[in-house]
Amino acid sequence: MTDKTSRLRVASQRGADARLVLDNPAYQAAMQAIQQQVVTAWADCSVRDMEGQKLLLQLHKLTKKFEGLLSGMVETGVLAQLDLDAERDESKAQKLFRRVL
């Protein structure tokens, strides 16, 4: 196995793992709850509390960044899987058979 193939397998597996997290109902509920709590706290924050508003904005951006990183891992995994498929030394019939199973 080449180094490139090994890296592609790792990226593909990481993407599959990230997809499992993003699709998990408990994760989705937790992220929705934290985002809602941040927005509610931000709305309740005094206009004079500039530091509090800034911290809540940073927290909001952090939750979005976290989700974006996981989504990026999924996309990278999909692309890595496509590259892995291209790297395989097999006939078109073998590729088709492998995908069907």
C-alpha positions as CSV (number, residue, x, y, z in Angstrom):
1,M,0.0,0.0,0.0
2,T,1.4,3.4,-1.0
3,D,1.7,6.4,1.3
4,K,-1.0,8.2,-0.8
5,T,-3.3,5.2,-0.5
6,S,-2.8,5.1,3.2
7,R,-3.6,8.8,3.5
8,L,-6.7,8.5,1.4
9,R,-7.9,5.6,3.5
10,V,-7.4,7.6,6.7
11,A,-9.2,10.6,5.2
12,S,-12.0,8.4,3.9
13,Q,-12.5,6.8,7.4
14,R,-12.3,10.1,9.1
15,G,-15.1,11.4,6.8
16,A,-17.2,8.3,7.5
17,D,-16.7,8.9,11.3
18,A,-17.6,12.6,11.0
19,R,-20.8,11.6,9.0
20,L,-21.8,9.3,11.8
21,V,-21.5,12.2,14.3
22,L,-23.4,14.7,12.1
23,D,-26.2,12.2,11.5
24,N,-26.5,11.2,15.2
25,P,-29.7,12.5,16.7
26,A,-28.1,13.1,20.1
27,Y,-25.4,15.3,18.5
28,Q,-28.0,17.2,16.5
29,A,-30.1,17.8,19.6
30,A,-27.1,18.9,21.6
31,M,-25.9,21.3,18.9
32,Q,-29.3,22.8,18.4
33,A,-29.7,23.3,22.2
34,I,-26.3,25.0,22.6
35,Q,-27.0,27.2,19.6
36,Q,-30.4,28.2,20.9
37,Q,-29.0,28.8,24.4
38,V,-26.3,31.1,23.0
39,V,-28.8,33.1,20.9
40,T,-31.1,33.4,23.9
41,A,-28.3,34.6,26.2
42,W,-27.1,37.0,23.5
43,A,-30.6,38.4,23.1
44,D,-30.9,38.8,26.9
45,C,-27.5,40.4,27.2
46,S,-27.5,44.0,28.2
47,V,-26.7,46.5,25.5
48,R,-24.1,48.0,27.8
49,D,-22.4,44.6,28.3
50,M,-20.1,44.8,25.3
51,E,-17.7,42.2,26.7
52,G,-20.6,39.7,27.3
53,Q,-21.9,40.3,23.8
54,K,-18.5,39.8,22.3
55,L,-18.0,36.5,24.2
56,L,-21.4,35.2,23.2
57,L,-20.7,36.1,19.6
58,Q,-17.4,34.2,19.8
59,L,-19.2,31.2,21.2
60,H,-21.8,31.3,18.5
61,K,-19.1,31.5,15.8
62,L,-17.2,28.7,17.5
63,T,-20.2,26.3,17.4
64,K,-20.7,27.1,13.7
65,K,-16.9,26.6,13.1
66,F,-17.1,23.2,14.8
67,E,-20.0,22.0,12.6
68,G,-18.2,23.4,9.6
69,L,-15.1,21.4,10.4
70,L,-17.1,18.2,10.8
71,S,-18.8,18.9,7.5
72,G,-15.4,19.5,5.9
73,M,-14.2,16.2,7.1
74,V,-17.2,14.5,5.5
75,E,-16.5,16.2,2.2
76,T,-12.8,15.4,2.3
77,G,-13.7,11.8,3.1
78,V,-16.0,11.6,0.1
79,L,-13.3,13.0,-2.2
80,A,-10.7,10.6,-0.7
81,Q,-13.0,7.7,-1.4
82,L,-13.3,8.8,-5.0
83,D,-9.5,9.0,-5.2
84,L,-9.2,5.6,-3.6
85,D,-11.6,4.2,-6.2
86,A,-9.5,5.7,-9.0
87,E,-6.2,4.3,-7.4
88,R,-7.4,0.7,-7.5
89,D,-5.9,-1.5,-10.1
90,E,-9.0,-3.3,-11.3
91,S,-11.2,-3.6,-14.3
92,K,-14.4,-1.6,-14.8
93,A,-16.4,-4.8,-14.2
94,Q,-14.6,-5.4,-10.9
95,K,-15.3,-1.8,-9.8
96,L,-19.0,-2.2,-10.7
97,F,-19.2,-5.5,-8.9
98,R,-17.5,-4.0,-5.8
99,R,-19.9,-1.0,-5.7
100,V,-23.0,-3.2,-6.1
101,L,-22.0,-5.3,-3.1
